[in-house]
Amino acid sequence: MRQLLQNGDGFLTPYRGVRHHLKEQEQGSVVPKNRKEVFNLKHSLARNVIECAFRLLKSRCRILRSTSYYPIKVQNRIIMACCLLHNFLRKEMSEDHVEVQCDEFEEAMRDDNDEHIATIGTKPTWANLER
């Protein structure tokens, strides 16, 4: 499947053959050595957050757990409805046991020294990494 993924508008794939050292990064034993390793690490962290969000939606909405044979337009509406319901529940429920599981996973993945990615931009440190 990975070989089918290509860069496009709004979608960047990880560098092939470049490790992201996610497990080693968690332990603090490895620091990315170049911009490609940094990118692959950030890509992997973002992917983990996205996968957690989909696990959360699937655990909440049974219709998302199996193959869908609805037309694409209906599938899009189902996903939107599930997301809207999820956001409503997040806003209205004081405590959500399903979301607590994702929060625990996210905390385990977060590095205390790593900053939250809220925007995409360049930093001087990026240019200083060896190429």
C-alpha positions as CSV (number, residue, x, y, z in Angstrom):
1,M,0.0,0.0,0.0
2,R,2.8,2.5,0.9
3,Q,4.2,2.3,-2.7
4,L,0.8,3.5,-4.0
5,L,1.0,6.7,-1.9
6,Q,2.3,9.7,-3.7
7,N,2.8,13.4,-2.7
8,G,0.0,15.7,-3.9
9,D,-1.8,18.8,-2.9
10,G,-2.3,18.7,0.8
11,F,-0.7,15.3,1.2
12,L,3.0,14.5,1.8
13,T,4.3,11.0,2.3
14,P,7.2,10.1,4.5
15,Y,10.7,9.7,3.0
16,R,11.4,6.2,1.9
17,G,14.2,4.3,3.6
18,V,14.5,7.0,6.3
19,R,13.7,5.8,9.9
20,H,11.7,8.0,12.2
21,H,12.9,6.4,15.4
22,L,9.5,6.8,17.1
23,K,10.1,4.2,19.8
24,E,13.7,5.4,20.4
25,Q,12.5,9.0,20.6
26,E,10.0,8.0,23.3
27,Q,12.8,6.6,25.4
28,G,14.9,9.7,24.7
29,S,17.8,7.6,23.4
30,V,17.8,8.9,19.7
31,V,17.5,12.4,18.3
32,P,16.8,12.9,14.6
33,K,20.0,13.6,12.7
34,N,18.7,15.4,9.6
35,R,15.6,17.1,8.2
36,K,14.3,13.9,6.6
37,E,14.4,12.0,10.0
38,V,12.6,15.0,11.6
39,F,10.0,15.0,8.9
40,N,9.4,11.3,9.2
41,L,9.2,11.5,13.0
42,K,6.6,14.4,12.9
43,H,4.7,12.5,10.2
44,S,4.6,9.4,12.3
45,L,3.4,11.4,15.4
46,A,0.7,13.1,13.4
47,R,-0.4,9.8,12.0
48,N,-0.7,8.3,15.5
49,V,-3.0,11.2,16.5
50,I,-5.1,10.7,13.3
51,E,-5.3,6.9,13.9
52,C,-6.4,7.6,17.5
53,A,-9.1,9.9,16.3
54,F,-10.4,7.2,13.9
55,R,-10.3,4.6,16.6
56,L,-12.3,6.9,18.8
57,L,-14.9,7.5,16.1
58,K,-15.1,3.8,15.3
59,S,-15.6,2.9,19.0
60,R,-18.4,5.4,19.2
61,C,-20.1,4.8,15.9
62,R,-20.8,1.2,15.0
63,I,-21.6,2.0,11.4
64,L,-17.9,2.9,10.8
65,R,-16.6,-0.5,11.9
66,S,-17.4,-2.5,8.8
67,T,-17.2,-2.2,5.1
68,S,-19.7,0.3,3.7
69,Y,-21.6,-0.4,0.5
70,Y,-23.4,2.9,0.4
71,P,-22.7,5.4,-2.4
72,I,-19.7,7.7,-1.8
73,K,-22.0,10.7,-1.2
74,V,-23.9,8.8,1.5
75,Q,-20.6,7.6,3.1
76,N,-19.4,11.2,3.3
77,R,-22.6,12.2,5.0
78,I,-22.4,9.3,7.5
79,I,-18.8,10.3,8.4
80,M,-19.9,14.0,8.8
81,A,-22.8,12.9,11.0
82,C,-20.6,10.8,13.2
83,C,-18.1,13.6,13.5
84,L,-20.8,16.1,14.4
85,L,-22.3,13.7,17.0
86,H,-18.8,13.1,18.4
87,N,-18.2,16.9,18.7
88,F,-21.6,17.4,20.3
89,L,-20.9,14.7,22.9
90,R,-17.5,16.1,23.7
91,K,-19.1,19.5,24.3
92,E,-22.1,18.2,26.4
93,M,-20.7,15.3,28.4
94,S,-18.7,16.1,31.5
95,E,-16.8,12.8,31.3
96,D,-16.4,10.5,28.4
97,H,-14.8,7.1,29.0
98,V,-14.1,6.6,25.3
99,E,-12.2,9.8,25.0
100,V,-10.2,9.1,28.2
101,Q,-8.7,6.1,26.5
102,C,-7.4,8.2,23.6
103,D,-6.1,10.9,26.0
104,E,-4.1,8.2,27.8
105,F,-2.7,7.0,24.5
106,E,-1.8,10.5,23.4
107,E,-0.1,11.3,26.7
108,A,2.0,8.2,26.4
109,M,3.1,9.3,22.9
110,R,3.8,12.9,23.8
111,D,7.4,13.9,24.6
112,D,7.7,16.6,27.3
113,N,10.2,18.5,25.2
114,D,8.2,18.3,22.0
115,E,5.8,21.2,21.2
116,H,2.3,20.8,20.0
117,I,1.9,21.2,16.2
118,A,-0.7,23.9,15.7
119,T,0.6,25.5,12.5
120,I,3.0,24.6,9.8
121,G,5.9,26.9,9.1
122,T,9.7,27.0,8.9
123,K,12.1,27.4,11.8
124,P,15.8,28.3,11.7
125,T,16.6,24.9,13.4
126,W,15.2,23.1,10.3
127,A,17.8,24.8,8.1
128,N,20.6,24.0,10.5
129,L,20.1,20.2,10.3
130,E,22.6,18.5,8.1
131,R,21.1,17.4,4.7
